Amino acid sequence: MHEIGVREVVQFLGLTFNWETLKMTWLAMAIVILIAVIATRRLSLEPKGAQLVIESIIEFLHEQIGNTMGKRGMFYAPLIVTLFLFILVSNLIGLIPTLASPTNDLNTTLGLALMVVIMVHFLGLYYKGSHYIAHFFQPFKVFFFINLVDEIAKPITLSFRLFGNILAGEILIIILLQLAKWWVIPSVAWLAFSIFVGVVQALIFTMLTMAYLGNSVKDEHES
Amino acid sequence: MIDINSTLIAQILNFLVLVVILRAVAYKPIVKVIEAREKKIKETLDQADMDRRAAENILAENKAKLAAAGKKAEDIIEKAEKAARDARDASIEATKREIEQMKKAAAEEIERDRLKMTESLKSEVVALSMAAAGKIIEKNLSEKDNESIVKSFIDKLDSKKLGDL
Protein backbone atom coordinates (compact mmCIF):
# COMPACT_ATOMS: atom_id res chain seq x y z
CA MET A 1 0.00 0.00 0.00
CA HIS A 2 2.00 2.89 -1.26
CA GLU A 3 -0.75 5.34 -2.06
CA ILE A 4 -2.73 5.58 1.09
CA GLY A 5 -6.46 5.09 0.67
CA VAL A 6 -6.39 4.35 -3.03
CA ARG A 7 -7.54 0.87 -3.84
CA GLU A 8 -7.11 -1.07 -7.02
CA VAL A 9 -10.49 -2.54 -7.96
CA VAL A 10 -11.50 -5.25 -10.38
CA GLN A 11 -14.89 -5.97 -11.86
CA PHE A 12 -16.09 -9.56 -11.98
CA LEU A 13 -19.61 -10.66 -12.94
CA GLY A 14 -20.70 -7.06 -12.46
CA LEU A 15 -19.37 -7.01 -8.87
CA THR A 16 -16.58 -4.81 -7.57
CA PHE A 17 -13.66 -6.37 -5.67
CA ASN A 18 -10.62 -4.84 -4.00
CA TRP A 19 -8.00 -6.80 -5.87
CA GLU A 20 -5.11 -6.23 -3.46
CA THR A 21 -7.21 -7.24 -0.45
CA LEU A 22 -8.23 -10.45 -2.18
CA LYS A 23 -4.63 -11.25 -3.17
CA MET A 24 -3.38 -10.60 0.36
CA THR A 25 -6.22 -12.63 1.85
CA TRP A 26 -5.29 -15.57 -0.31
CA LEU A 27 -1.66 -15.13 0.65
CA ALA A 28 -2.61 -15.06 4.33
CA MET A 29 -4.78 -18.14 3.84
CA ALA A 30 -1.91 -19.89 2.08
CA ILE A 31 0.47 -19.03 4.93
CA VAL A 32 -2.00 -20.24 7.55
CA ILE A 33 -2.51 -23.50 5.65
CA LEU A 34 1.24 -23.85 5.18
CA ILE A 35 1.81 -23.40 8.91
CA ALA A 36 -0.93 -25.93 9.61
CA VAL A 37 0.58 -28.44 7.20
CA ILE A 38 4.08 -27.96 8.63
CA ALA A 39 2.75 -28.29 12.16
CA THR A 40 0.81 -31.47 11.42
CA ARG A 41 3.29 -33.10 9.04
CA ARG A 42 4.76 -35.36 11.67
CA LEU A 43 2.32 -35.49 14.55
CA SER A 44 3.77 -37.12 17.63
CA LEU A 45 2.70 -37.60 21.23
CA GLU A 46 5.76 -35.63 22.31
CA PRO A 47 5.29 -32.41 20.35
CA LYS A 48 8.07 -30.07 19.38
CA GLY A 49 8.61 -27.17 17.04
CA ALA A 50 5.64 -26.07 14.95
CA GLN A 51 3.35 -28.74 16.36
CA LEU A 52 4.01 -27.47 19.87
CA VAL A 53 3.22 -23.87 18.87
CA ILE A 54 -0.06 -24.77 17.17
CA GLU A 55 -1.00 -27.13 20.00
CA SER A 56 -0.36 -24.43 22.57
CA ILE A 57 -2.57 -21.98 20.63
CA ILE A 58 -5.34 -24.57 20.29
CA GLU A 59 -5.17 -25.57 23.95
CA PHE A 60 -5.20 -21.93 25.08
CA LEU A 61 -8.24 -21.21 22.88
CA HIS A 62 -9.93 -24.42 24.04
CA GLU A 63 -9.59 -23.26 27.62
CA GLN A 64 -11.05 -19.86 26.76
CA ILE A 65 -13.88 -21.47 24.79
CA GLY A 66 -14.62 -23.76 27.74
CA ASN A 67 -14.84 -20.73 30.02
CA THR A 68 -16.95 -18.49 27.78
CA MET A 69 -19.00 -20.86 25.64
CA GLY A 70 -19.33 -24.02 27.69
CA LYS A 71 -19.47 -27.54 26.32
CA ARG A 72 -21.45 -26.64 23.19
CA GLY A 73 -18.76 -24.14 22.30
CA MET A 74 -16.29 -26.92 21.51
CA PHE A 75 -18.10 -27.48 18.23
CA TYR A 76 -17.15 -23.94 17.20
CA ALA A 77 -13.52 -24.34 18.27
CA PRO A 78 -12.22 -24.81 14.68
CA LEU A 79 -13.87 -21.52 13.71
CA ILE A 80 -12.33 -19.69 16.67
CA VAL A 81 -8.88 -21.19 16.08
CA THR A 82 -9.04 -20.32 12.38
CA LEU A 83 -10.25 -16.80 13.18
CA PHE A 84 -7.29 -16.25 15.49
CA LEU A 85 -4.67 -17.68 13.15
CA PHE A 86 -6.09 -15.90 10.09
CA ILE A 87 -6.28 -12.48 11.75
CA LEU A 88 -2.85 -12.94 13.32
CA VAL A 89 -1.19 -13.82 10.02
CA SER A 90 -3.17 -11.10 8.20
CA ASN A 91 -2.03 -8.47 10.69
CA LEU A 92 1.60 -9.54 10.51
CA ILE A 93 2.05 -9.86 6.73
CA GLY A 94 1.23 -6.13 6.42
CA LEU A 95 4.52 -5.42 8.20
CA ILE A 96 6.50 -6.98 5.34
CA PRO A 97 7.42 -4.35 2.72
CA THR A 98 5.36 -4.47 -0.51
CA LEU A 99 2.71 -6.60 1.23
CA ALA A 100 -0.43 -5.34 2.94
CA SER A 101 -2.71 -6.69 5.63
CA PRO A 102 -6.08 -7.98 4.43
CA THR A 103 -7.34 -6.55 7.71
CA ASN A 104 -6.49 -3.01 6.61
CA ASP A 105 -9.61 -3.22 4.47
CA LEU A 106 -12.91 -2.62 6.24
CA ASN A 107 -14.50 -5.19 3.91
CA THR A 108 -12.48 -7.92 5.61
CA THR A 109 -13.03 -6.88 9.21
CA LEU A 110 -16.69 -5.95 8.75
CA GLY A 111 -17.23 -9.17 6.85
CA LEU A 112 -15.82 -11.21 9.69
CA ALA A 113 -17.69 -9.16 12.31
CA LEU A 114 -21.00 -9.48 10.44
CA MET A 115 -20.44 -13.19 10.08
CA VAL A 116 -19.88 -13.42 13.84
CA VAL A 117 -22.95 -11.34 14.66
CA ILE A 118 -25.15 -13.28 12.27
CA MET A 119 -23.91 -16.49 13.89
CA VAL A 120 -24.64 -15.04 17.35
CA HIS A 121 -28.27 -14.33 16.50
CA PHE A 122 -28.80 -17.47 14.47
CA LEU A 123 -27.30 -19.74 17.14
CA GLY A 124 -29.14 -17.86 19.89
CA LEU A 125 -32.44 -18.57 18.16
CA TYR A 126 -31.40 -22.13 17.41
CA TYR A 127 -30.37 -23.01 20.96
CA LYS A 128 -32.70 -20.85 23.04
CA GLY A 129 -35.68 -20.04 20.79
CA SER A 130 -38.19 -17.64 22.33
CA HIS A 131 -35.98 -17.12 25.36
CA TYR A 132 -33.45 -15.50 23.09
CA ILE A 133 -35.96 -13.01 21.71
CA ALA A 134 -37.29 -12.34 25.20
CA HIS A 135 -33.86 -11.40 26.49
CA PHE A 136 -33.85 -8.28 24.28
CA PHE A 137 -36.75 -6.96 26.37
CA GLN A 138 -35.04 -7.52 29.71
CA PRO A 139 -35.33 -6.13 32.31
CA PHE A 140 -38.08 -3.81 30.88
CA LYS A 141 -39.61 -3.47 27.45
CA VAL A 142 -38.12 -0.04 26.85
CA PHE A 143 -34.67 -1.56 27.19
CA PHE A 144 -35.23 -3.08 23.75
CA PHE A 145 -33.83 0.10 22.16
CA ILE A 146 -30.76 0.06 24.34
CA ASN A 147 -30.26 -3.62 23.58
CA LEU A 148 -30.72 -2.87 19.89
CA VAL A 149 -27.97 -0.26 20.00
CA ASP A 150 -25.82 -2.77 21.84
CA GLU A 151 -26.36 -5.38 19.14
CA ILE A 152 -25.70 -2.91 16.32
CA ALA A 153 -22.59 -1.63 18.08
CA LYS A 154 -21.13 -5.11 18.32
CA PRO A 155 -20.18 -5.62 14.65
CA ILE A 156 -19.22 -1.97 14.25
CA THR A 157 -16.85 -1.89 17.22
CA LEU A 158 -15.50 -5.32 16.42
CA SER A 159 -14.68 -4.45 12.82
CA PHE A 160 -13.55 -0.85 13.22
CA ARG A 161 -11.24 -1.64 16.13
CA LEU A 162 -9.27 -4.15 14.09
CA PHE A 163 -9.45 -2.16 10.88
CA GLY A 164 -8.40 1.09 12.54
CA ASN A 165 -5.49 -0.42 14.44
CA ILE A 166 -4.02 -2.19 11.44
CA LEU A 167 -4.59 0.59 8.91
CA ALA A 168 -3.20 3.19 11.28
CA GLY A 169 -0.19 1.02 11.92
CA GLU A 170 0.56 0.65 8.22
CA ILE A 171 0.00 4.33 7.53
CA LEU A 172 2.33 5.26 10.36
CA ILE A 173 5.04 2.93 9.05
CA ILE A 174 4.95 4.78 5.72
CA ILE A 175 4.75 8.20 7.32
CA LEU A 176 7.66 7.53 9.68
CA LEU A 177 9.81 6.40 6.78
CA GLN A 178 8.88 9.55 4.84
CA LEU A 179 9.49 11.83 7.79
CA ALA A 180 12.81 10.47 8.93
CA LYS A 181 14.65 8.74 6.15
CA TRP A 182 17.96 9.45 7.85
CA TRP A 183 16.84 8.09 11.19
CA VAL A 184 15.43 4.56 11.31
CA ILE A 185 14.91 4.15 15.06
CA PRO A 186 11.27 5.41 15.14
CA SER A 187 10.38 3.16 12.21
CA VAL A 188 11.97 0.13 13.80
CA ALA A 189 10.37 0.88 17.15
CA TRP A 190 6.98 1.30 15.49
CA LEU A 191 7.45 -1.94 13.55
CA ALA A 192 8.15 -3.77 16.79
CA PHE A 193 5.10 -2.19 18.36
CA SER A 194 3.05 -3.14 15.32
CA ILE A 195 3.93 -6.80 15.85
CA PHE A 196 2.62 -6.48 19.39
CA VAL A 197 -0.51 -4.67 18.17
CA GLY A 198 -1.11 -7.33 15.52
CA VAL A 199 -1.02 -10.11 18.12
CA VAL A 200 -3.14 -8.21 20.61
CA GLN A 201 -5.77 -7.24 18.03
CA ALA A 202 -6.05 -10.81 16.81
CA LEU A 203 -6.50 -11.92 20.41
CA ILE A 204 -9.09 -9.21 21.15
CA PHE A 205 -11.14 -10.01 18.07
CA THR A 206 -11.10 -13.71 18.94
CA MET A 207 -11.91 -13.16 22.61
CA LEU A 208 -14.83 -10.84 21.85
CA THR A 209 -16.13 -13.31 19.27
CA MET A 210 -16.04 -15.99 21.94
CA ALA A 211 -17.82 -13.77 24.43
CA TYR A 212 -20.56 -12.82 21.92
CA LEU A 213 -21.03 -16.41 20.80
CA GLY A 214 -20.96 -17.50 24.43
CA ASN A 215 -24.08 -15.45 25.18
CA SER A 216 -26.11 -17.41 22.70
CA VAL A 217 -24.37 -20.79 22.77
CA LYS A 218 -23.67 -21.35 26.46
CA ASP A 219 -26.13 -23.55 28.25
CA GLU A 220 -27.53 -21.49 31.15
CA HIS A 221 -27.94 -24.55 33.36
CA GLU A 222 -24.27 -25.25 32.95
CA SER A 223 -22.28 -23.62 35.69
CA MET B 1 -10.69 4.21 2.07
CA ILE B 2 -13.72 2.69 3.73
CA ASP B 3 -15.72 1.86 0.65
CA ILE B 4 -17.79 -1.26 1.18
CA ASN B 5 -18.23 -3.48 -1.86
CA SER B 6 -18.53 -7.12 -2.86
CA THR B 7 -15.15 -7.82 -1.27
CA LEU B 8 -17.05 -8.14 2.01
CA ILE B 9 -18.94 -11.20 0.81
CA ALA B 10 -15.81 -12.59 -0.80
CA GLN B 11 -13.91 -12.25 2.49
CA ILE B 12 -16.62 -14.10 4.40
CA LEU B 13 -16.49 -16.90 1.82
CA ASN B 14 -12.69 -16.90 1.90
CA PHE B 15 -12.75 -17.21 5.65
CA LEU B 16 -15.31 -20.03 5.65
CA VAL B 17 -13.23 -21.92 3.08
CA LEU B 18 -10.21 -21.47 5.35
CA VAL B 19 -12.21 -22.77 8.33
CA VAL B 20 -13.15 -25.89 6.38
CA ILE B 21 -9.59 -26.50 5.18
CA LEU B 22 -7.97 -25.89 8.55
CA ARG B 23 -10.51 -28.05 10.31
CA ALA B 24 -9.64 -30.95 8.03
CA VAL B 25 -5.90 -30.36 7.75
CA ALA B 26 -4.88 -29.24 11.20
CA TYR B 27 -7.58 -29.00 13.81
CA LYS B 28 -8.90 -32.54 13.81
CA PRO B 29 -5.50 -34.31 13.70
CA ILE B 30 -4.10 -32.09 16.44
CA VAL B 31 -7.11 -32.55 18.70
CA LYS B 32 -6.81 -36.29 18.11
CA VAL B 33 -3.16 -36.16 19.12
CA ILE B 34 -3.97 -34.09 22.22
CA GLU B 35 -6.65 -36.58 23.24
CA ALA B 36 -4.34 -39.51 22.58
CA ARG B 37 -1.68 -37.89 24.73
CA GLU B 38 -4.14 -37.23 27.56
CA LYS B 39 -5.25 -40.83 27.37
CA LYS B 40 -1.67 -42.03 27.40
CA ILE B 41 -0.80 -39.81 30.36
CA LYS B 42 -3.79 -41.14 32.26
CA GLU B 43 -2.87 -44.72 31.42
CA THR B 44 0.72 -44.14 32.44
CA LEU B 45 -0.36 -42.61 35.75
CA ASP B 46 -2.75 -45.48 36.41
CA GLN B 47 -0.02 -47.95 35.54
CA ALA B 48 2.41 -46.15 37.85
CA ASP B 49 -0.17 -46.26 40.64
CA MET B 50 -0.68 -49.97 40.13
CA ASP B 51 3.06 -50.60 40.00
CA ARG B 52 3.57 -48.70 43.23
CA ARG B 53 0.87 -50.71 44.97
CA ALA B 54 2.41 -53.96 43.73
CA ALA B 55 5.83 -52.78 44.89
CA GLU B 56 4.43 -51.98 48.34
CA ASN B 57 2.92 -55.47 48.56
CA ILE B 58 6.19 -57.06 47.58
CA LEU B 59 8.04 -54.94 50.12
CA ALA B 60 5.69 -56.00 52.91
CA GLU B 61 6.02 -59.62 51.83
CA ASN B 62 9.79 -59.36 51.78
CA LYS B 63 9.84 -57.78 55.23
CA ALA B 64 7.75 -60.65 56.60
CA LYS B 65 10.01 -63.16 54.90
CA LEU B 66 13.09 -61.45 56.28
CA ALA B 67 11.68 -61.49 59.81
CA ALA B 68 10.87 -65.21 59.46
CA ALA B 69 14.34 -65.90 58.13
CA GLY B 70 15.93 -64.00 61.03
CA LYS B 71 13.93 -66.04 63.52
CA LYS B 72 14.92 -69.25 61.81
CA ALA B 73 18.57 -68.23 61.83
CA GLU B 74 18.37 -67.51 65.56
CA ASP B 75 16.89 -70.95 66.16
CA ILE B 76 19.62 -72.59 64.13
CA ILE B 77 22.34 -70.70 66.01
CA GLU B 78 20.79 -71.64 69.33
CA LYS B 79 20.63 -75.29 68.33
CA ALA B 80 24.22 -75.22 67.13
CA GLU B 81 25.36 -73.63 70.39
CA LYS B 82 23.56 -76.28 72.38
CA ALA B 83 25.13 -79.04 70.29
CA ALA B 84 28.56 -77.49 70.74
CA ARG B 85 28.06 -77.22 74.48
CA ASP B 86 26.98 -80.87 74.67
CA ALA B 87 29.93 -81.96 72.59
CA ARG B 88 32.34 -80.01 74.78
CA ASP B 89 30.86 -81.46 77.95
CA ALA B 90 31.13 -84.96 76.53
CA SER B 91 34.73 -84.39 75.52
CA ILE B 92 35.63 -83.03 78.97
CA GLU B 93 34.01 -86.07 80.52
CA ALA B 94 35.99 -88.41 78.28
CA THR B 95 39.26 -86.59 79.04
CA LYS B 96 38.61 -86.81 82.77
CA ARG B 97 38.01 -90.53 82.46
CA GLU B 98 41.23 -90.96 80.50
CA ILE B 99 43.21 -88.97 83.06
CA GLU B 100 41.73 -91.13 85.77
CA GLN B 101 42.77 -94.25 83.92
CA MET B 102 46.29 -92.93 83.34
CA LYS B 103 46.63 -92.08 87.01
CA LYS B 104 45.57 -95.54 87.92
CA ALA B 105 48.05 -97.10 85.48
CA ALA B 106 50.86 -94.93 86.84
CA ALA B 107 50.10 -95.87 90.43
CA GLU B 108 50.15 -99.54 89.52
CA GLU B 109 53.50 -99.18 87.81
CA ILE B 110 54.99 -97.35 90.80
CA GLU B 111 53.81 -100.12 93.04
CA ARG B 112 55.34 -102.74 90.75
CA ASP B 113 58.66 -100.89 90.64
CA ARG B 114 58.72 -100.58 94.42
CA LEU B 115 58.24 -104.32 94.86
CA LYS B 116 60.99 -105.03 92.33
CA MET B 117 63.33 -102.66 94.10
CA THR B 118 62.58 -104.19 97.49
CA GLU B 119 63.38 -107.59 96.07
CA SER B 120 66.76 -106.48 94.64
CA LEU B 121 67.59 -104.59 97.82
CA LYS B 122 66.92 -107.70 99.85
CA SER B 123 69.38 -109.77 97.85
CA GLU B 124 71.97 -107.01 97.98
CA VAL B 125 71.62 -106.70 101.70
CA VAL B 126 72.00 -110.50 102.03
CA ALA B 127 75.24 -110.48 100.04
CA LEU B 128 76.61 -107.53 102.01
CA SER B 129 75.64 -109.02 105.34
CA MET B 130 77.24 -112.27 104.42
CA ALA B 131 80.50 -110.59 103.52
CA ALA B 132 80.45 -108.53 106.70
CA ALA B 133 79.63 -111.47 108.90
CA GLY B 134 82.37 -113.53 107.27
CA LYS B 135 84.90 -110.89 108.04
CA ILE B 136 83.77 -110.46 111.63
CA ILE B 137 83.67 -114.05 112.49
CA GLU B 138 86.68 -114.84 110.42
CA LYS B 139 85.62 -118.35 110.41
CA ASN B 140 83.35 -119.54 107.81
CA LEU B 141 80.43 -121.44 108.90
CA SER B 142 78.89 -123.82 106.60
CA GLU B 143 77.04 -122.37 103.77
CA LYS B 144 73.82 -123.61 105.15
CA ASP B 145 74.34 -122.01 108.57
CA ASN B 146 75.21 -118.69 107.05
CA GLU B 147 72.13 -118.55 105.07
CA SER B 148 69.83 -119.31 107.95
CA ILE B 149 71.47 -116.70 110.18
CA VAL B 150 71.26 -114.00 107.58
CA LYS B 151 67.76 -114.88 106.71
CA SER B 152 66.59 -114.54 110.29
CA PHE B 153 68.42 -111.18 110.50
CA ILE B 154 66.83 -109.86 107.39
CA ASP B 155 63.47 -111.02 108.43
CA LYS B 156 63.86 -108.91 111.54
CA LEU B 157 64.91 -105.96 109.44
CA ASP B 158 62.08 -106.57 107.15
CA SER B 159 59.48 -106.31 109.76
CA LYS B 160 61.06 -103.31 111.49
CA LYS B 161 62.48 -101.11 108.79
CA LEU B 162 61.85 -102.19 105.24
CA GLY B 163 58.14 -101.86 105.64
CA ASP B 164 58.68 -98.10 105.52
CA LEU B 165 60.65 -98.17 102.34
Interface residues (C-beta under 8 A of the other chain):
Chain A: I4 G5 R7 V9 L15 T16 F17 N18 T21 L22 T25 W26 M29 V32 I33 A36 V37 A39 T40 L43 S44 L45 P47 Q51 I54 E55 I58 E59 A77 P78 L79 V81 T82 L83 L85 F86 P102 D105 L106 N107 T108 L110 G111 L112 L114 M115 F163 L167
Chain B: M1 I2 D3 I4 N5 S6 T7 L8 I9 A10 Q11 I12 N14 F15 L16 V17 L18 V19 I21 L22 R23 V25 A26 Y27 P29 I30 V31 V33 I34 A36 R37 K40
